[in-house]
Amino acid sequence: MALHFDLAHTVIIVVALVVTKFFMIVTGLVTDEERKQVSWNMILAYFIVVLFVNAVWEH
């Protein structure tokens, strides 16, 4: 049962990160150069999203 729980958590994290990246590209928070490289904006956004999902996710 725990494997399904971890798999669901992983899927939710991945979807949240994809949505975050799409949102940042659409709103222009990330430039074309930053999309192809590692940027601090993306790292910070990913960190906040993962932190939020893990804080909300009940174990």
Steps between C-alpha positions, in 0.01 A plus 500: 500500500785740572634468146175633355508787748855594398416466131202734535717751686763484227243550224353802678846654545587450132170650383545797733852563367389479136214742569741735680744502208218556250361786713840667527556477124154633412518791743851594385669449836763291320683626190591286201860470620388390847273232355801320354728542802470462873361818649456604859141602429410146395690343789321724751159436340556122499615510862189691609267267310659185643505651849132594475388160368697320770359728770143439386540128429382295797709199591 
